[in-house]
């Protein structure tokens, strides 16, 4: 094998750094093609509603899964190795992730409420609208959880980790996760992208300790749902307003550093206390041990640095 080929191939397989690059290029190119197709059939500009978000996230997840499946065929790798194995404990981990995702969203509101920076005024919906919106938005944010976790902590994390090690790859992709929010969401400040990056790093930790993305998917979906749908927190993706169809009538009227302002509590300074508690408590609940899942990850790190 000549020197030029060795730049791209190692042991008859494309080097992980190039595979990671191929994955990203395919995602961007297919995304641009889909944007063009959707614009031609008048589906590119849709309102921020649960049917629209459900469609967007389902399509995004399908694209990512398809690319990862193609790469798995090229690499002769099990698709389940990318973080979503269909195993008996998947449902249990997902349910635990949901619980862990809901509780911080509740706790962060307590000091905000005690400071008089938010107030509750009952239900925002009534009758049939309440269960329809509750279920519809749950479906939409489940799509968010699957799409974003598999994109940033599925194939991409496993492959980049083979090149530079798990935690360096986790740091790179978590920063990229925050950067995407900064670039594509209008009127972002400095707190939100940093907190989003740290949440990404936390979800990498849950992957490392549990061996799969099921916990992270449940946490991600439940956290966003609780923030934006249950407690009606504003979001810059919706022009700094609450999403249509939120369940409770919660009004925020305190300083932005405390409430997050139009960006929601992800941009509150209190979020860093919440994140510190999450890292600490998860480390205690899921202590590091070289079980089967983590042994595989450690062996990947060792191979990458061999």
VOVO-883125 format. One record per residue (C-alpha): residue in one letter; x, y, z. Coordinates in steps of 0.02 Angstrom, whole numbers, padded with zeros to 5 digits, always signed. Each point is the difference from the previous one (the first is absolute). Example, Ala and Ser with C-alpha at 12.3 -4.5 7.8 and 13.67 -1.06 7.14 Angstrom:
<marses>
A+00615-00225+00390 S+00069+00172-00033 
</marses>
This chain:
<marses>
X+00000+00000+00000 X+00079+00164-00053 X+00017+00152+00113 X-00145+00094-00081 X-00123-00142+00030 X+00059-00018+00181 X-00060+00179+00032 X-00178-00060-00031 X+00006-00185+00044 X+00060-00098+00150 X-00013-00189+00011 X-00111-00006-00155 X-00124+00124+00072 X-00027+00186-00026 X+00078+00094+00145 X-00127+00062+00129 X+00037+00184-00029 X-00043-00017-00184 X-00156-00102+00041 X-00057+00138+00117 X+00030+00126-00139 X-00097-00105-00126 X-00146-00011+00123 X-00006+00190+00021 X+00015+00034-00187 X-00140-00122-00041 X-00111+00078+00134 X+00029+00177-00066 X-00022-00048-00183 X-00158-00102+00030 X-00067+00140+00109 X+00026+00127-00139 X-00087-00115-00126 X-00147-00025+00118 X-00012+00188+00032 X-00011+00027-00189 X-00131-00136-00023 X-00106+00061+00146 X+00008+00178-00063 X-00064-00057-00171 X-00154-00078+00081 X-00026+00145+00120 X+00052-00095+00157 X+00159+00093+00042 X-00075+00140+00106 X-00114-00072+00132 X-00063+00077+00163 X+00073-00054+00167 X-00140-00123+00042 X+00005-00180+00059 X-00047-00076-00170 X+00136+00103-00084 X+00133-00042+00129 X-00049-00184-00002 X+00021-00005-00189 X+00167+00091+00003 X+00076-00108+00137 X-00065-00164-00071 X+00074+00045-00170 X+00165+00054+00079 X+00011-00160+00103 X-00041-00106-00153 X+00140+00083-00099 X+00127-00024+00141 X-00051-00182+00024 X+00013-00033-00188 X+00174+00075-00011 X+00058-00094+00156 X-00070-00162-00071 X+00094+00025-00163 X+00160+00035+00098 X-00029-00155+00106 X-00005-00105-00159 X+00162+00079-00060 X+00083-00028+00168 X-00074-00175+00030 X-00063+00065+00167 X-00158-00041+00097 X-00124+00144-00012 X-00038-00021+00185 X+00179+00052+00038 X-00050+00180-00036 X-00096+00020+00162 X-00178-00065-00023 X+00006-00188+00027 X-00169-00085+00012 X+00034-00084+00167 X-00117-00042+00147 X+00067+00142+00110 X-00030+00132-00135 X-00174+00043+00065 X+00059+00009+00180 X+00144+00116-00044 X-00116+00108-00106 X-00125+00015+00143 X+00138+00047+00123 X+00062+00131-00122 X-00176+00073-00010 X-00007+00014+00190 X+00173+00078+00010 X-00050+00123-00136 X-00160+00058+00084 X+00067+00032+00175 X+00132+00134-00041 X-00128+00095-00103 X-00111+00008+00154 X+00138+00039+00124 X+00071+00147-00098 X-00168+00087+00008 X-00008-00004+00190 X+00127+00139+00034 X-00066+00098-00149 X-00175-00010+00071 X+00058+00041+00177 X+00088+00155-00068 X-00165+00055-00076 X+00067-00017-00177 X-00138-00115-00062 X-00181-00036+00043 X-00125-00138-00035 X-00175+00035-00062 X-00077-00172-00024 X-00023-00095-00162 X+00031+00080-00169 X-00109-00128-00091 X-00166-00081+00037 X-00112-00137-00066 X+00061-00107-00145 X+00141+00120-00041 X+00093-00048+00159 X+00028-00187-00032 X+00025+00026-00187 X+00136+00130+00026 X+00080-00097+00144 X+00015-00157-00106 X+00048+00090-00161 X+00142+00098+00078 X+00060-00156+00093 X+00015-00086-00169 X+00091+00150-00073 X+00128+00012+00139 X+00026-00187-00002 X+00055+00030-00179 X+00117+00137+00059 X+00077-00118+00126 X+00031-00138-00126 X+00061+00113-00141 X+00119+00110+00100 X+00070-00138+00109 X+00033-00118-00144 X+00076+00141-00102 X+00121+00064+00131 X+00027-00152+00111 X-00039-00148-00111 X+00101-00042-00156 X+00100+00161+00007 X+00060-00023+00179 X+00045-00184-00020 X+00097+00034-00160 X+00090+00157+00057 X+00043-00087+00164 X+00092-00134-00100 X+00109+00139-00071 X+00036+00110+00151 X-00071-00088+00153 X-00171+00007+00083 X+00011+00157+00108 X+00091+00108-00129 X-00133-00051-00126 X-00137+00034+00128 X+00070+00174+00030 X+00013+00040-00186 X-00177-00058-00039 X-00074+00083+00154 X+00078+00166-00050 X-00067-00027-00176 X-00172-00035+00077 X+00006+00168+00089 X+00068+00088-00154 X-00145-00064-00107 X-00122+00075+00125 X+00095+00164-00002 X+00004+00012-00191 X-00173-00062-00045 X-00104+00074+00141 X-00023+00189-00008 X+00041+00118+00144 X+00101-00125+00100 X+00108+00065+00143 X+00158-00076+00073 X-00082-00105+00137 X-00113-00107-00108 X+00134-00072-00118 X+00114-00038+00148 X-00138-00086+00099 X-00053-00098-00155 X+00180-00056-00025 X+00010-00056+00181 X-00164-00094-00017 X+00077-00085-00152 X+00150-00049+00105 X-00116-00066+00135 X-00090-00108-00128 X+00169-00066-00056 X+00030-00050+00181 X-00166-00092+00004 X+00050-00093-00158 X+00168-00044+00076 X-00074-00067+00161 X-00156-00087-00066 X+00071-00064-00165 X-00140+00072-00107 X-00095+00158-00047 X-00168-00054+00072 X+00022+00098+00162 X+00058+00155-00095 X-00145-00008-00123 X-00127-00010+00142 X+00084+00142+00096 X+00016+00113-00151 X-00180-00023-00056 X-00074+00018+00175 X+00105+00152+00046 X-00048+00098-00157 X-00183-00053+00016 X-00010+00051+00184 X+00085+00167-00031 X-00092+00056-00155 X-00167-00090+00005 X-00041-00029+00183 X+00073+00163+00068 X-00021+00106-00157 X+00179+00063-00002 X+00040+00112-00149 X+00118-00055-00137 X+00098+00104-00124 X-00044-00127-00135 X-00177+00068+00020 X+00050+00184+00004 X+00026-00002+00187 X-00180-00050+00037 X-00079-00153+00078 X-00044-00140-00121 X-00182-00010-00056 X-00094-00134+00095 X+00098+00009+00164 X-00093-00076+00146 X+00020+00119+00148 X-00021+00188+00004 X+00169+00049+00073 X+00060+00179-00015 X+00182+00052+00018 X+00034+00179+00052 X+00168+00001+00088 X+00174+00049-00060 X+00073-00098-00145 X+00149-00062+00101 X-00123-00088+00115 X-00139-00059-00118 X+00099-00012-00162 X-00115+00129-00080 X-00056-00045-00177 X+00121-00146-00002 X-00079-00099+00142 X+00082-00068+00157 X+00141-00080-00102 X+00068+00179-00003 X-00025+00032+00187 X+00157+00007+00106 X-00086-00126+00113 X+00022-00131-00135 X+00184-00020+00046 X-00049-00052+00177 X-00122-00125-00074 X+00133-00069-00117 X+00127-00018+00141 X-00129-00096+00101 X-00040-00111-00149 X+00182-00048-00029 X+00027-00034+00185 X-00160-00100+00029 X+00015-00101-00160 X+00179-00045+00044 X-00063-00064+00168 X-00149-00091-00074 X+00101-00078-00141 X+00178-00019+00064 X+00137-00040-00122 X+00026-00184-00018 X+00076-00102-00138 X-00155-00093-00048 X-00021-00073-00172 X-00058+00163-00080 X+00139+00106+00069 X+00133-00132-00036 X-00048+00014-00184 X+00018+00190+00008 X+00167-00011+00091 X+00066-00125-00126 X-00050+00121-00139 X+00098+00139+00086 X+00151-00112+00018 X-00008-00053-00181 X-00014+00181-00054 X+00159+00048+00091 X+00098-00158-00043 
</marses>
